């Protein structure tokens, strides 16, 4: 299983970014996809998770109402991030759940700063 995340960058507070994660095979092969983030010295934080079979999405309280997880019909997962805040600065990772095992992509840096 291979995952390739992209779309990170630097943005001012209040701005938007859209992260993408290309997944090997079909998303229908997996039970769930998610985005996590980690800032230096902090613990890994779950940001958003999407269940593939029913399309249900859940979000952390810190991003609820600002971030949206979605997918296309093939093999790409997105994280639309709006109204970004400095505290959203982190390396963002995507992952997929296949059975009981999670697979991770490399991170993409998001920096929110004026």
ABEGO torsion letter per residue (X at the ends): XBBBBBGBEBBBBGBBBBBBBBBBEBAAABABBBBBBBBBGBBBBBABBBBAAAGBBBBBAAABGABBBBBBABABBBBBBBGBBAAABBBBBBBBBBEABBBBBBBBBBBBBX
